[in-house]
Amino acid sequence: MSTGWIPVAFVAAMTLATIGLGLLATRRAKTASDFFVAGRSVSVFWNASAISGEYLSAASFLGIAGLLMKNGYDALWYPVCYATGYLFLLLFIAGPLRRFGAYTIPDFAEGRFDSPAFRKVAVSFVLFIGFFYTMPQMKGAGVTMGAILDWPYWAGIAVVGSVITFNVALGGMKGITFVQAFQYWAKVFAISLPVFVLASVFGGYGSNLEPNLKDGAPATNRDIPLKFKGPAAYPANVLKFSNAGPSKIDFPKGANASRIIPTSNAASKEQNDESTGGLYMSFDYTPENGINGLDTLKDSPTGQVQLTAPTSGILKSGSIPPNAPLNQTWLRPFGPLTSKHGHPLLYTYSLIIALICGTAGLPHILVRFYTNPDGRAAKRTTLWVMVMLGAFYVFPPFWGAMGRQVMPELYANSATDTVVIRLPTMLSSPLLGQILSGVTSAGAFAAFMSTFSGLLVSMSGALAHDIYGKILRPGASQASRLTAFKVSAVIIGLTSMGLGLLVESFDIAMMVGWAFAIGACSYFPLLLLGSWWSRLTKFGAGAGMLVGGFAALGAIVTSMLLDKKILTLEVTPLVRSLLEQPAIWGVPLSISLMVVVSLFTSNSLPKDVHLKMLRLHAPEEMGLSKDYIVEH
Amino acid sequence: MPSRNWEDLSSHDHERLARAVMKRQAGLSLRVAAVFVVIVLGLPLVNYFQPNVANVALGGFTATWLFLGVLIYPIVVALSFYFVKQSDTIEAECADWRKLLDEEPRS
């Protein structure tokens, strides 16, 4: 009996549970405060679960395991900084931000500087960062449904997008808080339980790392049919052979591998398929002789070919899969990820700064701190978020290490991103394999859905509360603001789905990196200095945010265009590293601009700035606290 | 002056109160942040300049993998726990703003 329907059933159950829980929680969401900040009454446990649930996105659930399998040690910085970035949030931002008592980050921006104009700058960044962050979630949904169900790319996007838009439009923040909390626990379960079952068969964390202590690279133990990508997927269409051992790929007759680069003898290979026993052609690579038939590669220690059309092929048993990094390079620090431009230490530091400061600058996460009853609860919530995220982030690297030993073939066609979905199918029982694959697929779905719903609430909040309620129609009634929220949710949901369709060929991790770097260079400095430096002016804050945010964006986009070879520009490896990882200069640039411009515009400080600073930091027991926004 | 009211405070009093609370909290935050920064920015230096120490084998893991992949999470949670406890103590000390204001220097 075919078991292919099992993962689909799991995904369907997760989707239905999301709709059902959303409807249940929605019954209790009535007022504007319920919609925007869940009545400021979410308990520490539920809020921490909801923040963690919202935060663990497609990049965390699928991306980290794949990135680690591909790059080894260096990729550990991603989960570590995603989790420990909350320490900075706890130390410097969580308490003050909640005590200010706004609804959204633009409220904070306006209230802190008495400047409605600055609200507009802040709103534009909420939408800007939000859309950059929704695109990879949409892509994750499209790709996962393609992998498990063979659905077209747009179908996964349409399903995830509509379900979540429906939920958010109905229940706002209160509707999704409970759903996101549930989704955190679903994700922890989905990433941990299958790995324990797999470990009982394939060995624990340590025993999957141990083979990497020796030279060489993992080899396949059976013939494996694979699909290879065409030039549209560059650089995923490159097959790079290493000197660790032999590799053999047969392309069956009729396969569409019509052209390869370098082309030398490939053309002649195409024509003599009779002499190769029905094979269209075959790459038979050994470190000594290069690739059989491709003369130009014989002298080079690592052969490399580029497929110029999508094709299928069979990776033969005993092969070192192309693109697999060598054991030592993979296991040790400063491997392929950070060494690619020749400045590994600089690259590592810049990555760490981007991820840690970026975590403290994501508006859709920050807005959740307003759902705490008070500043003390906000700090406790952050502590629990770190416990919950740590419990999750220990596992994805384990998946990556196990994938390297058990499914090295994923390297060959650059499919390491699917390791969490596909590794369970390596179990000898197809039924158990499909069930566990269903569990991880459902977990991946929970990841897109919870992150997208958080983004949707924060962006709809910005549109309905900040733009409609504060800028367009300041006197709008509660009822009309609620309607505005629902209309905004639908508009932004549809826009996100549309944008998702455009980004099929972009990397999930790369797009998330954009959002983090922009957040690190714009919101993080605003919140840090806004909470701790009374002399920050609206001009200083605005200049730092705009210049820092756009400089980071410009650098990243330039770097991406260089990667895709759309832009050809001679830059030194140092400049190249700084373009790809801009946080190491972007964060200091933004902070120093804020300081310098503020000192020159000190006459624009609000008159009651000291009272504002006091409100930000005064414990509730003092009896001085007052929410910036109170519903009457 | 036990009968002082919140409404009677001058802007200068607000400044002094804010300074009193902030310097206590900032001192704690900076101390904890310093420990974290030393760990996170120090580890790449150890990896870079002392690779033999970083890559020593420990039950299948290397030392640096075991640290960054597993041990760092409980360490950071312990730091956060310490911060939240200390921060609560500071807030309890700051609860009486009249006392706080009297202790804070005027300038």
Interface residues (C-beta under 8 A of the other chain):
Chain A: Y73 L76 W77 V80 A83 T84 Y86 L87 F88 L90 L91 F92 G95 G204 Y205 G206 S207 N208 L209 E210 L213 L331 R332 P333 F334 P344 L345 T348 Y349 I352 I356 R376 K379 R380 T382 L383 M386 V387 G390 A391 Y393 V394 P397 W532 S534 K607 D608 H610 L611 M613 L614 H617 A618 P619 E621 M622 G623 L624
Chain B: W6 S11 H12 H14 E15 L17 A18 V21 M22 Q25 A26 S29 V32 A33 F36 V40 L41 P44 L45 N47 Y48 P51 A54 N55 A57 G59 G60 F61 T62 T64 W65 L68 G69 V70 I72 Y73 P74 V76 V77 L79 S80 F81 F83 V84 S87 D88 E91 A92 C94 A95 W97
